[in-house]
């Protein structure tokens, strides 16, 4: 079942025009949200990021789009798919309504909410081999547009194809300044001793929900020193650990980059802290 502009319909009946601006111009933003037994994880952060993304894209935000209304819409689609007592993954997409070419005929929006089952309620530690490489064919531009989740994911798609063709589990993306920005599907953190680095949003990194949660956790702990600073590719092989974060997986430790094998002690520790926060939040 799909929520199409507030109406719940069967997937086969959830139809959009081929002239839809999300399809025609990538004029769309989306959120990937984790729901556990009807509870939306980190809902406030998702809500405010969605609103910020719509503002950056100059979309007209409906007066009805309150946190309470959208939470209700999400919970209804969860129940319609019989996932009220299960872990689920939600995709909440907002697109500008049809009309115009590059210049939109309107700033009004429509939305689609879909749901699918997930296996685990909370984040599990995955210490299976996980090898990465740099993707250097195309770059992420630093600036606000790269920080939002829009439908313009060409670099991520091409990087994912490159990773699959070369038997890598993931790739790291660079910006036009040749700084490491993020992974194909999440933010990246580098551990060296007691210092943990992650690229700043100004470098073009996605304003990730789990990134934000970990930044808050790290700022409150005396165990590690957090630096939001640019990361050079040359630093990767000198690191003790690398890990990738996103809403679906939580924290994914990297085991290998080129000739360097990494530990996973810090990522394991932080994952337990993240799970505690998810349960409390």
C-alpha positions as CSV (number, residue, x, y, z in Angstrom):
1,X,0.0,0.0,0.0
2,X,1.2,3.5,-0.9
3,X,0.1,6.9,0.5
4,X,-0.3,9.2,-2.5
5,X,-1.1,12.8,-1.5
6,X,-2.9,11.6,1.6
7,X,-4.9,8.7,0.0
8,X,-3.8,5.2,0.7
9,X,-4.0,3.1,-2.5
10,X,-2.6,-0.2,-3.7
11,X,0.9,0.0,-5.2
12,X,-0.4,-0.8,-8.7
13,X,-2.8,2.1,-8.5
14,X,-0.3,4.6,-7.2
15,X,0.4,6.3,-10.5
16,X,2.3,9.5,-11.3
17,X,2.4,11.2,-14.7
18,X,5.5,10.8,-16.9
19,X,5.6,14.6,-16.8
20,X,6.0,14.6,-13.0
21,X,8.7,17.1,-12.2
22,X,10.5,14.6,-9.9
23,X,10.9,12.3,-12.9
24,X,11.5,15.0,-15.5
25,X,13.9,17.3,-13.6
26,X,14.7,15.6,-10.3
27,X,12.6,18.3,-8.7
28,X,12.0,16.3,-5.6
29,X,13.4,15.6,-2.1
30,X,13.0,12.6,0.1
31,X,13.6,11.2,3.6
32,X,14.5,7.6,4.5
33,X,13.0,6.9,7.9
34,X,13.2,4.0,10.3
35,X,10.1,3.0,12.3
36,X,10.2,0.4,15.1
37,X,6.8,-1.0,16.3
38,X,5.1,2.2,15.3
39,X,7.7,4.5,16.8
40,X,9.4,6.8,14.3
41,X,13.1,7.0,15.1
42,X,14.6,10.5,15.4
43,X,11.4,12.0,14.0
44,X,12.1,15.6,15.0
45,X,15.4,15.5,13.1
46,X,13.8,14.0,10.0
47,X,11.0,16.5,10.1
48,X,13.2,19.5,10.3
49,X,15.6,18.2,7.6
50,X,12.6,17.6,5.3
51,X,11.4,21.2,5.9
52,X,14.9,22.6,5.3
53,X,15.2,20.6,2.1
54,X,11.9,21.9,0.8
55,X,12.9,25.5,1.6
56,X,16.3,25.1,-0.1
57,X,14.4,23.8,-3.2
58,X,12.0,26.8,-3.0
59,X,9.0,24.5,-2.6
60,X,5.7,25.8,-1.1
61,X,5.3,24.0,2.3
62,X,1.6,23.3,2.9
63,X,0.2,24.8,6.1
64,X,-1.0,21.2,7.0
65,X,2.6,19.9,7.1
66,X,2.9,20.0,10.8
67,X,5.0,17.3,12.6
68,X,1.8,15.8,14.0
69,X,0.1,15.6,10.6
70,X,3.1,13.9,8.9
71,X,3.7,11.6,11.8
72,X,0.0,10.5,11.4
73,X,0.4,10.0,7.7
74,X,3.5,7.8,8.3
75,X,1.8,5.7,11.0
76,X,-1.2,5.2,8.7
77,X,0.9,3.7,5.9
78,X,2.7,1.5,8.4
79,X,-0.7,0.1,9.6
80,X,-2.0,-0.3,6.1
81,X,1.0,-2.5,5.3
82,X,0.6,-4.6,8.5
83,X,3.9,-3.3,9.9
84,X,2.6,-1.7,13.1
85,X,4.5,-4.2,15.3
86,X,7.5,-4.7,13.1
87,X,10.6,-2.7,12.1
88,X,10.0,-0.8,8.8
89,X,11.7,1.5,6.4
90,X,9.8,4.5,5.2
91,X,10.5,6.6,2.0
92,X,8.8,10.0,2.2
93,X,9.1,11.8,-1.1
94,X,8.0,15.3,-1.9
95,X,7.8,16.6,-5.5
96,X,6.9,19.9,-7.1
97,X,3.6,19.7,-9.0
98,X,3.6,19.3,-12.7
99,X,4.0,22.3,-15.0
100,X,6.6,24.4,-16.6
101,X,10.1,23.5,-17.8
102,X,13.2,24.4,-15.8
103,X,11.0,27.3,-14.5
104,X,8.2,25.6,-12.5
105,X,4.6,26.7,-13.2
106,X,3.9,26.4,-9.5
107,X,5.7,25.9,-6.2
108,X,3.0,23.7,-4.8
109,X,3.9,20.1,-4.0
110,X,2.6,16.5,-3.8
111,X,4.0,13.6,-1.8
112,X,4.3,9.8,-1.8
113,X,4.9,7.7,1.3
114,X,5.9,4.0,0.9
115,X,6.9,1.4,3.5
116,X,8.8,-1.9,3.5
117,X,9.7,-4.4,6.2
118,X,13.1,-4.5,7.8
119,X,14.7,-7.4,9.6
120,X,16.0,-6.0,12.8
121,X,14.4,-3.6,15.3
122,X,17.7,-2.0,16.4
123,X,21.1,-1.7,14.9
124,X,23.3,-4.8,14.8
125,X,27.0,-4.7,14.6
126,X,28.3,-6.0,11.3
127,X,31.9,-7.1,11.4
128,X,31.9,-9.0,8.1
129,X,34.6,-8.0,5.6
130,X,33.7,-4.6,4.1
131,X,36.1,-3.1,1.5
132,X,35.9,0.4,0.0
133,X,37.7,2.5,-2.6
134,X,37.6,6.1,-3.8
135,X,35.2,6.9,-6.7
136,X,37.0,9.6,-8.7
137,X,35.0,9.6,-12.0
138,X,32.7,12.4,-10.8
139,X,32.7,14.7,-7.8
140,X,30.2,16.0,-5.3
141,X,30.0,19.8,-5.3
142,X,30.4,21.5,-1.9
143,X,27.5,23.7,-0.9
144,X,23.9,23.5,0.3
145,X,22.4,21.5,-2.5
146,X,24.6,18.5,-1.7
147,X,23.5,18.5,1.9
148,X,19.9,17.5,1.1
149,X,18.4,14.3,-0.1
150,X,17.1,15.2,-3.6
151,X,16.3,12.9,-6.5
152,X,19.5,14.0,-8.2
153,X,21.7,11.0,-7.2
154,X,23.6,10.4,-10.4
155,X,27.0,10.4,-8.7
156,X,25.7,7.8,-6.1
157,X,24.2,5.6,-8.8
158,X,27.4,5.6,-11.0
159,X,29.6,5.1,-7.9
160,X,27.4,2.1,-6.9
161,X,27.8,0.6,-10.3
162,X,31.6,1.1,-10.2
163,X,31.7,-0.5,-6.7
164,X,29.8,-3.6,-7.9
165,X,31.8,-4.0,-11.1
166,X,35.0,-3.9,-9.0
167,X,33.9,-6.0,-6.1
168,X,33.9,-3.2,-3.5
169,X,31.3,-2.9,-0.8
170,X,31.2,0.9,-1.0
171,X,33.0,3.9,-2.3
172,X,34.0,7.2,-0.9
173,X,33.0,10.4,-2.8
174,X,35.2,13.4,-3.2
175,X,34.3,17.1,-3.7
176,X,35.7,19.5,-6.3
177,X,38.6,20.3,-3.8
178,X,39.5,16.6,-3.7
179,X,38.4,16.2,-0.1
180,X,36.6,13.1,1.1
181,X,33.0,14.0,1.5
182,X,30.9,10.9,2.3
183,X,30.2,7.3,1.2
184,X,27.8,6.3,-1.5
185,X,25.0,5.7,1.0
186,X,26.0,7.6,4.1
187,X,28.4,9.8,6.1
188,X,31.9,8.8,6.8
189,X,33.9,9.0,10.1
190,X,37.7,8.5,10.5
191,X,39.3,7.4,13.8
192,X,42.9,8.2,14.7
193,X,43.8,7.5,18.3
194,X,41.2,9.4,20.4
195,X,40.3,11.8,17.6
196,X,37.3,11.2,15.4
197,X,36.9,13.3,12.2
198,X,34.0,13.7,9.9
199,X,33.7,16.1,6.9
200,X,31.8,19.3,7.6
201,X,28.5,20.0,5.9
202,X,30.1,22.9,4.1
203,X,32.3,20.3,2.2
204,X,29.1,19.0,0.6
205,X,28.4,16.1,3.0
206,X,24.8,15.0,3.4
207,X,23.2,16.4,6.6
208,X,22.7,12.9,7.8
209,X,20.4,12.0,10.7
210,X,22.8,9.4,12.2
211,X,25.7,11.8,11.6
212,X,23.9,14.3,13.7
213,X,23.1,11.8,16.4
214,X,26.8,10.7,16.6
215,X,28.0,14.3,16.6
216,X,25.8,14.9,19.6
217,X,26.9,11.7,21.4
218,X,30.6,12.5,20.8
219,X,30.3,16.1,22.0
220,X,29.0,14.7,25.4
221,X,31.8,12.1,25.9
222,X,35.3,12.6,27.2
223,X,36.5,9.4,25.6
224,X,36.9,10.9,22.1
225,X,37.7,14.3,20.5
226,X,35.4,15.2,17.6
227,X,36.6,17.3,14.7
228,X,34.3,18.4,11.9
229,X,37.0,19.1,9.4
230,X,38.0,18.3,5.8
231,X,39.6,14.9,5.3
232,X,42.3,14.3,2.7
233,X,42.4,10.9,0.9
234,X,46.0,10.6,2.2
235,X,44.6,10.4,5.7
236,X,42.6,7.3,5.0
237,X,45.4,4.7,5.1
238,X,46.8,6.3,8.3
239,X,43.5,5.9,10.2
240,X,42.9,3.3,12.9
241,X,39.3,3.0,11.9
242,X,36.8,4.1,9.2
243,X,33.0,3.7,9.5
244,X,30.0,4.8,7.5
245,X,26.6,5.9,9.0
246,X,23.1,6.0,7.7
247,X,19.5,5.5,9.0
248,X,19.1,2.0,7.6
249,X,22.3,0.4,9.0
250,X,23.3,2.7,11.8
251,X,27.1,2.2,11.8
252,X,29.0,0.1,9.2
253,X,32.7,-0.4,10.0
254,X,35.1,-0.5,7.1
255,X,37.5,-3.4,7.2
256,X,39.8,-2.6,4.3
257,X,40.9,0.3,2.1
258,X,43.6,-0.5,-0.4
259,X,46.5,-2.1,1.6
260,X,45.2,-1.0,5.0
261,X,43.1,-3.2,7.3
262,X,41.1,-1.4,10.0
263,X,40.0,-2.1,13.6
264,X,36.4,-1.7,14.6
265,X,36.5,-1.1,18.4
266,X,35.3,2.5,18.3
267,X,32.5,1.8,15.9
268,X,31.3,-1.0,18.1
269,X,31.3,1.2,21.1
270,X,29.5,4.0,19.3
271,X,26.9,1.6,17.9
272,X,25.9,0.6,21.5
273,X,25.6,4.3,22.4
274,X,23.5,4.9,19.3
275,X,21.1,2.0,20.2
276,X,20.7,3.4,23.7
277,X,19.8,6.8,22.2
278,X,17.4,5.2,19.7
279,X,15.6,3.3,22.5
280,X,15.3,6.4,24.7
281,X,14.5,8.8,21.9
